[in-house]
Amino acid sequence: MSHKIMAINAGSSSLKFQLLAMPQGSVICQGLIERIGMSDAQVTIKTPAQKWQETSPVADHREAVTLLLEKLLGYHIITSLQEIDGVGHRVAHGGETFKDSVRVTDETLAEIERLAELAPLHNPVNALGINVFRQLLPDAPAVAVFDTSFHQTLDESAYIYPLPWRYYAELGIRRYGFHGTSHKYVSTTLAEKLGVPLSALRVVCCHLGNGSSICAIKGGWSVNTSMGFTPQSGVMMGTRSGDIDPSILPWVAQREGKTPQQLNQLLNNESGLLGVSGVSSDYRDVEQAAASGNRRAELALTLFAERIRATIGSYIMQMGGLDALVFTGGIGENSARARAAICHNLHFLGLAVDEEKNQRNANFIQAENAMVKVAVINTNEELMIARDVMRIALAETETLAVSA
């Protein structure tokens, strides 16, 4: 039986969505409402056959959702709101509470709102999106899919920070990790493409984009990941520094009189590829500048690759070997240069890249006799969200219908 599932990713001033036919996973339509809260919000809706774009005032997320549902009906993408069988919502932070995606109830929604202290820019907006959809589509079950839940399998030794214990016990400061929906989707897809059960594989997954994280996946479980208490830690990113000596912060605060907010701005918005290159936070722009002889751009690209290589190395040690290395995300899927630099000189691990396959973004880019598989897999968080709606909400509904 086919179901229409809506996958929602609410940002602070945006609403990204896909309507999928499940279980086949085909996209009925997708789109984005940007600049929410402005008089010139951009609305884009695409089906495989057609695309609509317009500018109109959208005051808040409630108006955005209302407008979206009106457009789906107005463009005859659906004939009734009752056709939407379930809604899956991406939620940034599930803390230690949510170890898997969950069906939304008043209690789960209250907990998502409580966890806003760990993700103040994301969870409140995610909760708002859930609320609005529940009011406008009261009959469609809602499922919350957490960026953090895939990493709840980390061992204590991987998630505890060496700070005084009370910071974990009382304030919940620990490694949470992010991009979990992407890492889960990509590792599952890898196993399918290899025809090998995921439980038999040791995988390092590199989700590389403006935000980047690396994940060690052993036997299908996340055993380590580079992002930590916040998405700021780990490898170097577009505008984020990743890991640095923590004592730099009080030193800079003292020297330049910076507030905690200004330090956060420095680390999150002014560092990474942008900070080192001075050119851009976009990898493609930095690549172009490096090709034109810009030394700092060249250095930024080297730093980016070296920090990822160091992380991959530590994860291979932890897992006792490596069966596959996977690249995903905007940079991972599209930059042959980044992949080549990260995989450079790793023959001693049985890892070598075929440059011709790498240049054309082939699914598998390892050299002919290489022991380690190297894959390029386009992430699809929306499909993973829709699958979770099917697994958690609609499996229950269908079981109830059968038993009735």
N, C-alpha and C positions, 0 to 999 in steps of 0.2 A: 504493500500500500504506500503510495507516494504522499509526502507531507511537504507543506511550504513552511520553511523555517527562516526567521529573520535573525541575522547576526548583527549585533550593534556594538560599535566602539565609540563611546562618547568621550570627547576631549574637552578641555576647558572652554574652547570657543568653536568646537566642531562636532559634527555627528556623522560618522562613517557607517555605512550599512551595506549588507548584501541580503538579498532574498534568494534562498536556495531551494531547489527541489531535492528532497532527501528520500531514500538513502543514496540516490545516484550522485548527488553532489553537484549537479549542474546549476549554473547561475541564471536565475530568472531576470534579476536586475541588480544593479549596484549603484552606489553613488555617495555623495558627500555634500553636507551643508557646512560651509565655512563662514567665518566672521559672524558667528552667532552673537547677538547683543549689539550689532551695528545696523545702520540703515541700508547698507549695501551688501548684505549677506549674499554669498554665492551658492546657488543650488545647482547641483549636477546629478542627473539620473541617466543611467545607461542600461539598455537591454542589448542582447547580442545583435539586434537589428537597428537600433535607433538610439539617439542621444539627445537629451534636452538640457539646456542651460539657461538660467535666468538669474537676475539680481533682484532681491526684494528685501524689505526690512524684516528681520527676525529678532524679536526682543530677547528671547531666552530659549532654553531647551524644550520647554513645553510647546512653544510656538513651532519650534523646529520639527518636533515629532508630529504635531498636528498637521503641519504643512506636508511633511513626507507622506503621511497616510492619505491625505487629500490628493496628492500627486499620483500615488499608486492607483487610486480609483479613477482620477481624471484622465490619466493616460491609458486606462483600460489594461493595466498590468495585472490587476486583480479586479474582480467584479464585486467583492464584498470583503469587509475586514475579517469576517468569520473564516475566510480561506487561510488566514495565517494561523498555523497550528501550534506554534511555539516561538518564543523569543529568547535568544541567548545573548547575554551581556558580558563583555569583557570588563573585568574589575581588576584594578591594578594590584591591590594588596589584600591578601586573605590572612595575614599574620600566621599564628600557629593554629588558629581555629579551624581553617578550611584546608583539609588535606586533599580534597577533590572538588570538582564542580558540584554545586548543590542547587536543588530547586528553591526558588525564592519564596520565603514566607515573611511575615512581619518580623519574626525573630532574626532571621538571617539578614534582613535589610537593616535592622537596628545594629547588628554586629558589624556590618560593612561600614555603617556611618561611624561607629565607635572606633574602627580601625583607621579612620581618616587622620588620626594623629600621626600615623606612620606614613601616610601618603596624602598630605593635605591638598595637593594640586589635583589629584586624580580621583580618590575615593568619593568625595562629596558629589562630583559631577557624575561618576558612575552610578551612584545611588539615586541621583536626580533622574537620570535616564531610565532606570528601572522603575521608579515611582510613576513617571509619566506614562510609560508603556502599560504598566499594570492598570492604570486608570482608564486609558483609552482602549485597551484590548483586555478586558477583565476575564475573558474565557480562555485566553491563550496562556498556557503555563510559561513561567519565566525561569530561566536557569542562569546562575552567576558562574562565570568561568574566570578563575583567578590566575594572574601572571605568576603568582608565587607557589601555587599548590604543587606543581610538578617537582619542586625542589624540597618538599617536605619530607622526602626520603633521605635527605642528607644525614649523615651520622653526626653526633654531638661534636666529634673532633673536627668536623668540617664547618660547623655553623657557629660554634662558640668563639667569641673574641677574647683574647687574653687581657681583659679589663677586670676590675673588681667585680665579684660575682653578682652583687646587688644590681648592677646595670642591666644584666640579663634578667634576673629574677623579678625585679620591680618595674623596669622600664621596657623590657622586651627587646633590648639591643642585642642583635644576633645577625648572622648572615641569612637573608631570606631568598635572594636571587630573584631574577625577573626573566621576561621572555619565555616563561615556561610553556605557554601554549604553542609557541613556535618550535621550541626544542623538542617537544613531545610529537608534534605533527611531523617534523622533518625526520626524526629518528624512526618513527613508525613507517614513513614512506620509504626510507632507505632499506629497511628490512624487507618490505614488500618487493622493492626493485631487485634486491639481491636474492630473493626467494629463500631467505634464512630467517629463523625466528629471532626476534630482537633479543630474547632472553639469552641467545648464544653469542651476542656481540659486545665488544668493547668499542665505544664510539666517542669521538670528540666532535662536538657540533659547534661551529663558529657562526653565530648570528651577527653579521657585520653590516651596520648601517650607520645612521647618525648617532644612534645608540648601539653599542656593541656588547655582546656577552658571549663567553665560551662556557660550554657545559660538558662535563664528563658523564657519560651514560653507560653504566655497566649492567648488563642483563636487563635492560629496559628501565632501570632506575637512575634518577639523577643522583650522583654521588659527590659532585662538586660543581661549583659554578662561580664565575668571576665577579658578577655583581653581588653586592652584599646587603647591608642594612638599607642602603638606598641604591638606585641605579647609577650612582656616581662612581662606584668603585670598580676595580678590575682594570681592564685594558683601556688604552687611549681611544677616544671617540671623536665625533665631529667637533663639539665644543666642550666636552668634559675631559678633565685631566686623567681620570682613572686613578690608580694608586700612586700616591706620592708620600714622601716622608711627612708624617702628621705634624711634626714640630715646625714645619714651614709655616703653618697657619698662625699659631700664636706669634711667631717671629714677624711675619708680615703685618699682622694686626697691630703689633707694638710699633713697628717702623712707620707704617702708613696710616695708623689710626682707623683701621677698617672695622666695621661692625660685623657681627656674625652673618647678617643678611648680605653684606658686601662680599664677604669671603665666599659665601655660597654662590653668589653671582659670578665671582672670579673662577671658581672651580667648575661650575655647571655651564656657563654661557660664554666664557672668554678664553677657555683653554683648548686642549686637544689639537686637532689638525689646524683649527683657526688660530690658536695662540702661537703655535710653533711656526707655521708657515707665514702668518700675517696676510694670507691671501683669501682664504675661504674655509668654511666648515665642510664644504662639499668635496668629497674625495676626487670627483672628476675635475673640478677646477684646480685642485692642488696637483693632480697628475699633469694637467696641461701646463701649469706654471713650471713644474719640475722639468718637463720636456723642453721648455724654452730656456732652461739653464738657471732657474731660480734655486739657489743653494738651500735656503730655508725650507722651501717646498719639498725638495729632495730629502732633506733631513726629516721632515714631518712624516713622509711616507716610510722611511726606514724605521723611525721610532714606532710607528703604527704596527708594522710587521713584526719587529723584534719583540714587542711586548706580548703580542699574540703567540709568537713562537715559544716564548718562555713559559706562558700559561699552559700551552699544549704539552710541553715537555714535562711539567710538574704533574699533569693529569695522567700522562702515560705511566709515570712512576707509580702513581696512586693505584691505577688499574692493573698494573703488571703487564702492560702491553697495549697494542692498538690494532683493531681490525679495520676500522674505517674512520676517515676524517671527512666531515661534511661542511660545505660552505652554503650559507643562505643569507637572506637580507639583501638590501639594495647593493651593497659593495660586494658581498660574498657571491651573489648571483651574477654580477655584471662585470667585475673588474678582474680580467686575466692577470693584470700586473700584480694586484694584491695577492691573489692565490699563489702565483709563481714565487713571490717574495717570501710568503709564509712557508711554502713547501721547499724552499731552496736548501740544497745540501743536506737532505735527510735520508740519503741512500742507506746509511748505517741502520736505519729503522725499517728498511724495506719499503720506503716511501719515495716514489719518484713520479713526476708529472710529465705527461706527453704534451709538449707545447702546442702542437697542432690542435689536439682535442681541447686544451685549455683555452686557446684563442677563440674557438667557436662555441664556448660555453656548453660543451657536451655534458650529458648526465654523469658520465664517469670519465675522469680525466687522468687516471693513473697510467703510467707507462706499462707496456705489454706484460712484463714479468714481475711487476711490483707486487709485494706481498700485501701491502695495505691499500685498500680501496680508497679513492679520493672522489667524492661525489659533489655535484652542484645541484641543489634541489630548491626550487622556488617554494618559499614558505606560503602557507595558506591558513592563517589564523582563523579566518571566518569559517572555513570548512570544518576546522577542528571544533569551533564553538558550536556549529550546527550539529556535528556528530554527538557532542556532549548533551545537547538538548534532546536528541533522539534517545540516547542511552539512559539519561536520567529522568526526563519528564514523560516522553512518549512511550518508552518501554513500560513504565508504570501504568499509563493510561490503557495501553493495549492489553496488558496483563489483566487489569481490572475488567475490561470489556469482555475478554475471553472467559474469565471466571464467572462473570455475571450471566 
